[in-house]
Amino acid sequence: MTSYEPISFTPPTADPATYGFAPCEGGVCAAQGISASGTHAGFRADPNRLDLAVVAADEACVCAATFTQNRFCAAPVQVSRQRAATGVARAVMLNSGNANASTGEQGLAVAKESAHLLAQALGCPDEQVLVASTGVIGQQQDIAPYVGGASAAVAALGADEAHAHAAARAVMTTDTVPKEVSLEGTLPIGPDGAPVTVHVGGFVKGAGMIQPNMATMLSVVTTDVPITAAAAHAALLAAVRSSFNKVTVDSDTSTNDSCFLLATGAAGGTTIDEGSPAFDAFAGALRCACETLARKIAADGEGATKLVTVDVLGAATDADADTVARSIANSPLVKTAVFGHDANWGRVAAAAGKCGVAFDQYDVDIDFLGMPVLRAGMPVPVDEDDMLRRFEGPEVPIVVSLGQGSAAARVWTCDLSHEYVTINGDYRT
C-alpha cells in the first residue's frame, strides 16, 4: 500500500509569544484605566440573568470600531458608527435580549437616550458613549430598563477579573460560555526605548447568525497602550480581518455586529503610531487576542460539538483561497458529516468545486483530521477505525491544497447538530 505524508504547511495561527506577550488575568479589565460591570436591568425576565454590560475608561480615551455591513443594521450600530468616527470615547454599553434592529426612528431615539443616561451617570458628554445591542430583531426596545439600569451599571463598575467576567456574561444570548481573553507584554516605549508593561484584554459574544463582514458579533477589546486614533483603527481593522472575519457558524451576518477598541494609554510611554516596531508588536498582540476570541466563537457555535478549522492552500489568489475555505466551512453536508464523525472527503471536494474558483481536480490534495484522504484528485485508503478515534478530539482540521499557486486562507467553523435546529426553531419562543 502506498504511504502518503500529510500536507506540509505552516499554520497561520498567531502566537502571542512572537510579539513578547503571554496570557494573564483580567479579561477586559486587564488594561489599566478600564473598569466593567454586568448587571440585570430588566431586558430579560429572569432576574438572575445579567443583561446589561458596561465597559468604561477612567477618562475619555482613544477608540476605534468596526461594524456590520448588513443593510438592516440596528439602531445602536447607526449611533455608534457615527460617534466612533471621532476616535474618542469614554464607555461602551451593551444589552442582551433585544437587538433594537428594524425599529425605525423610535429605535434610534432609544439608542441615543440610553447613551445619554449612561453619560449622565459617568459625567461625560453623550457623544463619548457607544452602544450595542443583541437579541431578537424587530421588537421595539423599551427605555425603562436603562432608566435605573445605567446608573446601577456605573455603580457596579470594578476593575478586576470578576467584574470583567460579569460583563462578558451579560452580553450572552445563545452562548453557552462567556468568551474572554487577556494578554500582558512589554513594548519599547519608555525613556530611551525602555520596556513598558502593557495589556490587551476583551470579550466577545456570538454563537449563531455568524459570518461577519466587518468585525464580530459583539466585542469589546481594551488596551492601556498609548496609541493614536489612526493607528488604533489600523491595528483593529487588520486584527479583525484575520480573526473575526474568518469565522462562520451559519453564513448569516447579523444586523448588530460591532467590535470596539478602547485604548486608555494608562501604561505610559511614547504614543505609538503606524510604522514603528512598537506598533507592529501591539498590532500582533491585538491580532492574537482577537484570534483567541474568534476560535471561541466557532467552538461555541449553536449546538456545536466540534471546532472545525479549514485551511485552503495552493490557491492562485488570497481571494480564491478564502472563497474555497468559506464554501467548505459553510457546507451543511460537511458540517453534518463532522457531527456524525464521518470523514467524508467527498463532501469537502464537492464544496470546494462548487464555488466558482478555477482549479484542476487532479491537482487537489485533501487531509481530514491530519490524515491524507485525497491525493492528486484520487482517494487514498484510510483506516476508518483510526479516523473515528481522531474524532474524539475537540477540533477537526480539514486541509485542502489546490495546486494552483501559493495563496492560502484559514476559516473557523463548527459542526451542525440537531441542537442547532432546536435552538433556532425556538429562538423567539
C-alpha positions as CSV (number, residue, x, y, z in Angstrom):
1,M,0.0,0.0,0.0
2,T,1.3,3.5,-0.9
3,S,2.1,5.7,2.1
4,Y,1.2,9.3,1.9
5,E,2.5,12.1,4.2
6,P,0.1,14.8,5.5
7,I,0.1,18.1,3.6
8,S,3.0,20.2,4.8
9,F,2.3,23.8,5.7
10,T,2.8,26.4,8.4
11,P,-0.5,27.2,10.1
12,P,-1.2,30.9,10.3
13,T,-2.3,30.8,13.9
14,A,-0.9,33.8,15.8
15,D,1.3,33.1,18.8
16,P,1.4,36.0,21.4
17,A,4.9,35.0,22.4
18,T,6.1,36.0,18.9
19,Y,5.3,39.6,20.0
20,G,6.5,39.4,23.5
21,F,3.1,38.8,25.1
22,A,1.6,36.0,27.2
23,P,-1.8,35.2,28.8
24,C,-2.6,37.0,32.0
25,E,-5.6,37.6,34.3
26,G,-8.1,40.4,34.0
27,G,-10.2,39.9,30.9
28,V,-11.5,43.2,29.5
29,C,-10.2,44.8,32.8
30,A,-6.6,43.7,32.2
31,A,-5.8,47.1,30.8
32,Q,-5.1,49.9,33.3
33,G,-7.7,52.6,33.4
34,I,-10.6,50.2,32.5
35,S,-13.5,49.1,34.6
36,A,-16.5,46.9,33.8
37,S,-19.8,45.7,35.1
38,G,-22.5,43.2,34.3
39,T,-26.0,43.7,35.8
40,H,-29.6,42.8,35.4
41,A,-31.5,45.8,34.1
42,G,-34.8,44.1,33.0
43,F,-34.3,43.3,29.3
44,R,-34.8,39.6,30.3
45,A,-37.5,38.2,32.5
46,D,-35.1,36.1,34.6
47,P,-33.9,38.4,37.4
48,N,-30.8,36.2,37.9
49,R,-29.7,36.6,34.3
50,L,-27.3,39.5,33.6
51,D,-28.4,41.6,30.6
52,L,-26.5,44.9,30.7
53,A,-22.8,45.3,30.4
54,V,-20.7,48.5,30.6
55,V,-17.0,48.9,29.9
56,A,-15.7,52.3,30.9
57,A,-12.4,54.1,30.8
58,D,-11.4,56.3,33.7
59,E,-11.4,59.3,31.3
60,A,-12.1,59.8,27.6
61,C,-9.6,57.8,25.5
62,V,-8.8,56.7,22.0
63,C,-11.3,54.4,20.4
64,A,-11.7,52.5,17.2
65,A,-14.6,50.3,15.9
66,T,-15.8,48.2,13.1
67,F,-19.4,47.4,12.3
68,T,-21.7,45.1,10.4
69,Q,-22.2,45.7,6.6
70,N,-25.7,44.3,6.8
71,R,-28.2,46.7,5.2
72,F,-30.6,46.1,8.0
73,C,-28.2,47.5,10.6
74,A,-29.6,48.1,14.0
75,A,-30.2,51.5,15.7
76,P,-27.2,51.2,18.1
77,V,-24.9,50.4,15.1
78,Q,-26.1,53.6,13.4
79,V,-25.5,55.7,16.5
80,S,-22.1,54.1,17.4
81,R,-20.7,54.2,13.9
82,Q,-21.1,58.0,13.8
83,R,-19.7,58.5,17.3
84,A,-16.7,56.1,16.9
85,A,-15.6,58.0,13.8
86,T,-14.4,60.8,16.1
87,G,-11.7,58.4,17.6
88,V,-12.6,59.3,21.2
89,A,-14.9,57.5,23.6
90,R,-15.4,57.1,27.4
91,A,-17.6,53.9,27.5
92,V,-19.4,51.2,25.7
93,M,-22.8,49.9,26.9
94,L,-24.2,46.6,25.6
95,N,-27.5,44.9,26.3
96,S,-28.7,41.4,25.5
97,G,-32.3,40.3,25.0
98,N,-33.4,42.9,22.4
99,A,-31.5,43.8,19.3
100,N,-33.2,47.2,18.7
101,A,-33.0,46.4,15.0
102,S,-35.6,47.3,12.3
103,T,-37.1,49.7,14.9
104,G,-37.1,52.9,12.9
105,E,-36.9,56.4,14.5
106,Q,-38.2,55.1,17.8
107,G,-35.3,52.7,18.0
108,L,-32.8,55.4,17.2
109,A,-34.3,57.6,19.9
110,V,-34.0,54.8,22.4
111,A,-30.3,54.1,21.5
112,K,-29.5,57.8,21.9
113,E,-31.4,58.2,25.1
114,S,-29.8,55.1,26.6
115,A,-26.4,56.6,25.8
116,H,-27.5,59.9,27.4
117,L,-28.5,58.1,30.6
118,L,-25.1,56.4,30.9
119,A,-23.3,59.6,30.0
120,Q,-25.1,61.3,32.9
121,A,-24.1,58.6,35.3
122,L,-20.5,58.8,34.2
123,G,-20.4,62.6,33.9
124,C,-19.2,62.7,30.3
125,P,-20.7,64.0,27.0
126,D,-23.3,61.8,25.3
127,E,-21.1,61.6,22.2
128,Q,-18.5,59.7,24.2
129,V,-20.8,56.8,24.9
130,L,-21.1,53.9,22.4
131,V,-23.9,51.5,22.5
132,A,-24.6,47.9,21.2
133,S,-27.5,45.5,21.4
134,T,-28.1,41.8,20.8
135,G,-31.2,39.7,20.8
136,V,-34.5,39.4,18.9
137,I,-34.8,41.6,15.8
138,G,-37.9,43.8,15.1
139,Q,-39.1,44.4,18.6
140,Q,-39.2,47.9,19.9
141,Q,-36.7,48.4,22.8
142,D,-38.2,49.9,26.0
143,I,-36.1,52.7,27.5
144,A,-37.3,51.7,31.0
145,P,-34.5,49.2,31.8
146,Y,-31.9,51.8,31.1
147,V,-33.5,54.4,33.4
148,G,-32.3,52.6,36.5
149,G,-30.0,50.2,34.8
150,A,-27.5,52.7,33.5
151,S,-26.8,54.3,36.9
152,A,-26.8,50.8,38.5
153,A,-24.2,49.6,36.0
154,V,-22.0,52.6,36.7
155,A,-22.3,52.0,40.5
156,A,-21.3,48.4,39.9
157,L,-18.2,49.1,37.9
158,G,-15.0,47.4,39.1
159,A,-11.5,46.9,37.6
160,D,-10.9,43.3,38.5
161,E,-11.4,39.9,36.7
162,A,-14.7,39.3,38.4
163,H,-16.2,42.5,37.0
164,A,-14.8,41.7,33.6
165,H,-16.4,38.2,33.8
166,A,-19.7,39.7,34.7
167,A,-19.6,42.0,31.7
168,A,-18.8,39.1,29.4
169,R,-21.7,37.1,30.8
170,A,-24.2,40.0,30.4
171,V,-23.9,40.0,26.6
172,M,-24.5,36.3,26.2
173,T,-27.6,35.1,24.2
174,T,-27.4,31.5,23.0
175,D,-23.7,31.4,24.0
176,T,-23.1,28.6,26.4
177,V,-20.0,30.1,28.0
178,P,-18.5,33.6,28.3
179,K,-15.6,34.3,25.9
180,E,-12.7,36.3,27.3
181,V,-9.0,36.9,26.7
182,S,-6.2,38.9,28.3
183,L,-2.5,39.3,27.4
184,E,0.4,41.1,29.0
185,G,3.7,42.1,27.4
186,T,6.2,44.8,27.0
187,L,6.8,47.5,24.4
188,P,9.9,49.7,23.9
189,I,8.1,52.9,24.5
190,G,9.7,54.1,27.8
191,P,12.6,56.6,28.1
192,D,15.4,55.7,25.6
193,G,13.3,52.8,24.4
194,A,13.0,51.1,27.8
195,P,10.3,48.4,28.0
196,V,6.9,49.3,29.4
197,T,4.4,46.7,30.6
198,V,1.2,46.9,28.6
199,H,-2.0,44.8,28.4
200,V,-4.7,43.8,25.8
201,G,-8.0,42.3,27.0
202,G,-11.5,41.8,25.9
203,F,-14.6,39.7,25.5
204,V,-16.9,38.6,22.7
205,K,-20.4,37.2,22.4
206,G,-21.6,35.1,19.5
207,A,-22.8,31.7,18.8
208,G,-25.3,31.9,15.9
209,M,-26.1,34.2,12.9
210,I,-22.4,34.4,12.4
211,Q,-20.5,35.2,9.3
212,P,-19.1,38.7,9.9
213,N,-18.3,41.2,7.2
214,M,-16.5,43.7,9.4
215,A,-15.8,42.5,12.9
216,T,-17.7,40.1,15.0
217,M,-20.9,39.7,16.8
218,L,-20.4,42.0,19.8
219,S,-17.0,42.5,21.2
220,V,-15.1,45.0,23.4
221,V,-11.3,44.9,23.4
222,T,-9.2,47.2,25.6
223,T,-5.6,48.2,26.0
224,D,-3.5,50.6,28.1
225,V,-1.1,51.2,25.2
226,P,-0.7,54.9,24.3
227,I,-1.6,55.0,20.6
228,T,-3.0,57.4,18.1
229,A,-6.6,57.0,16.9
230,A,-5.4,56.3,13.3
231,A,-3.0,53.6,14.5
232,A,-5.6,52.1,16.7
233,H,-8.1,51.8,13.8
234,A,-5.4,50.3,11.5
235,A,-4.5,47.7,14.1
236,L,-8.1,46.8,14.9
237,L,-9.0,46.5,11.2
238,A,-6.0,44.3,10.5
239,A,-6.8,42.1,13.5
240,V,-10.5,41.8,12.6
241,R,-9.7,40.8,9.0
242,S,-7.6,37.9,10.1
243,S,-9.7,36.7,13.0
244,F,-13.4,37.6,13.4
245,N,-13.9,37.9,9.7
246,K,-12.6,34.3,9.3
247,V,-15.3,32.8,11.5
248,T,-18.6,31.3,10.1
249,V,-21.2,29.4,12.1
250,D,-24.1,29.5,9.7
251,S,-23.1,32.0,6.9
252,D,-25.6,34.7,8.2
253,T,-24.3,38.2,9.0
254,S,-26.0,39.8,11.9
255,T,-27.7,43.2,11.9
256,N,-25.9,44.2,15.1
257,D,-22.2,43.1,14.7
258,S,-19.9,45.6,16.4
259,C,-16.4,45.5,17.7
260,F,-15.0,48.3,19.8
261,L,-11.4,49.0,20.9
262,L,-10.7,51.4,23.8
263,A,-7.1,52.5,24.4
264,T,-6.5,54.3,27.6
265,G,-2.8,55.0,27.3
266,A,-2.6,54.4,31.1
267,A,0.6,52.3,30.8
268,G,2.5,55.4,29.9
269,G,5.4,55.9,27.5
270,T,5.7,57.3,24.0
271,T,2.5,57.4,21.9
272,I,2.6,54.7,19.2
273,D,1.9,55.5,15.5
274,E,1.9,53.3,12.5
275,G,5.2,52.1,11.1
276,S,7.1,51.7,14.3
277,P,8.3,48.4,15.8
278,A,6.1,49.1,18.9
279,F,3.1,49.4,16.6
280,D,3.9,46.1,14.9
281,A,4.2,44.3,18.2
282,F,1.0,45.8,19.6
283,A,-0.9,45.0,16.3
284,G,0.4,41.4,16.6
285,A,-0.8,41.1,20.2
286,L,-4.2,42.5,19.3
287,R,-4.5,40.0,16.4
288,C,-3.7,37.2,18.8
289,A,-6.3,38.4,21.3
290,C,-8.9,38.6,18.5
291,E,-8.0,35.2,17.1
292,T,-8.4,33.6,20.5
293,L,-11.9,35.1,20.8
294,A,-12.7,34.1,17.2
295,R,-11.8,30.5,17.9
296,K,-14.0,30.5,21.0
297,I,-16.9,31.8,18.9
298,A,-16.6,28.9,16.4
299,A,-16.1,26.3,19.2
300,D,-19.3,27.6,20.9
301,G,-21.4,27.8,17.7
302,E,-25.1,27.0,18.4
303,G,-25.4,23.3,19.1
304,A,-21.7,22.7,18.2
305,T,-19.8,19.7,19.4
306,K,-16.6,20.4,17.4
307,L,-14.4,23.3,16.4
308,V,-13.6,22.9,12.7
309,T,-10.5,24.6,11.2
310,V,-10.5,24.8,7.4
311,D,-7.2,25.6,5.7
312,V,-7.0,26.1,1.9
313,L,-3.5,26.2,0.4
314,G,-2.1,26.4,-3.1
315,A,-4.7,28.9,-4.4
316,A,-3.9,31.3,-7.2
317,T,-5.0,34.3,-5.0
318,D,-5.9,35.0,-1.4
319,A,-9.5,35.7,-2.5
320,D,-9.7,32.3,-4.2
321,A,-8.4,30.6,-1.1
322,D,-10.9,32.4,1.1
323,T,-13.8,31.6,-1.2
324,V,-13.0,27.9,-1.2
325,A,-12.4,27.8,2.5
326,R,-15.8,29.5,3.2
327,S,-17.6,27.2,0.8
328,I,-16.3,24.2,2.7
329,A,-16.9,25.8,6.1
330,N,-20.5,26.8,5.3
331,S,-21.4,23.5,3.7
332,P,-24.3,21.8,5.7
333,L,-23.1,18.5,4.3
334,V,-19.5,19.0,5.5
335,K,-20.8,20.2,8.9
336,T,-23.2,17.4,9.4
337,A,-20.5,14.9,8.4
338,V,-18.3,16.2,11.1
339,F,-21.2,16.0,13.6
340,G,-21.7,12.3,12.5
341,H,-17.9,11.6,12.9
342,D,-17.7,10.8,9.2
343,A,-14.5,11.8,7.4
344,N,-16.4,12.2,4.2
345,W,-13.8,13.9,2.0
346,G,-16.3,13.8,-1.0
347,R,-18.4,16.5,0.7
348,V,-15.3,18.6,1.1
349,A,-14.3,18.2,-2.5
350,A,-17.8,19.0,-3.7
351,A,-17.9,22.1,-1.6
352,A,-14.6,23.3,-3.0
353,G,-15.6,22.6,-6.5
354,K,-19.0,24.4,-6.5
355,C,-17.9,27.9,-5.5
356,G,-16.6,29.1,-8.9
357,V,-12.9,29.1,-8.2
358,A,-10.9,27.6,-11.1
359,F,-8.7,24.6,-10.4
360,D,-7.9,21.2,-11.8
361,Q,-9.4,18.5,-9.7
362,Y,-6.4,16.3,-10.4
363,D,-4.2,18.9,-8.7
364,V,-6.1,18.7,-5.4
365,D,-5.0,17.1,-2.2
366,I,-7.1,16.8,0.9
367,D,-6.3,15.9,4.6
368,F,-9.0,15.2,7.1
369,L,-8.1,15.1,10.8
370,G,-4.4,15.2,9.9
371,M,-4.7,12.1,7.6
372,P,-4.4,12.1,3.8
373,V,-7.7,11.2,2.2
374,L,-7.2,12.5,-1.3
375,R,-4.1,12.9,-3.4
376,A,-4.0,14.3,-7.0
377,G,-7.8,14.1,-7.1
378,M,-7.9,10.4,-6.2
379,P,-9.0,8.8,-3.0
380,V,-6.4,7.4,-0.5
381,P,-7.3,4.3,1.5
382,V,-7.9,5.2,5.2
383,D,-8.3,3.3,8.4
384,E,-11.9,4.1,9.4
385,D,-11.4,3.0,13.0
386,D,-8.4,5.3,13.3
387,M,-10.5,8.2,11.9
388,L,-13.2,7.6,14.5
389,R,-10.6,7.7,17.2
390,R,-9.3,11.0,15.8
391,F,-12.9,12.4,16.0
392,E,-12.7,12.1,19.8
393,G,-10.7,15.3,20.0
394,P,-12.3,18.8,20.3
395,E,-11.0,20.1,17.0
396,V,-11.4,18.8,13.4
397,P,-8.8,20.1,11.0
398,I,-9.5,20.0,7.2
399,V,-6.7,20.9,4.8
400,V,-7.1,21.4,1.1
401,S,-4.3,22.1,-1.4
402,L,-5.5,23.3,-4.8
403,G,-2.1,23.1,-6.5
404,Q,-2.6,26.5,-8.3
405,G,-0.3,28.9,-6.5
406,S,1.0,30.0,-3.2
407,A,-2.0,31.8,-1.6
408,A,-3.7,30.4,1.5
409,A,-6.6,31.1,3.8
410,R,-7.9,29.8,7.1
411,V,-11.6,29.8,8.3
412,W,-13.0,28.6,11.6
413,T,-16.5,27.0,11.8
414,C,-18.2,24.2,13.8
415,D,-20.3,21.2,13.1
416,L,-24.1,21.3,12.5
417,S,-26.1,19.3,15.1
418,H,-29.7,18.6,15.9
419,E,-29.4,21.1,18.7
420,Y,-28.7,24.0,16.2
421,V,-32.2,23.4,14.7
422,T,-33.8,23.2,18.1
423,I,-32.1,26.4,19.3
424,N,-33.1,28.5,16.3
425,G,-36.5,26.9,15.9
426,D,-37.3,28.0,19.4
427,Y,-35.4,31.3,19.4
428,R,-38.4,33.7,19.7
429,T,-40.4,31.4,22.0
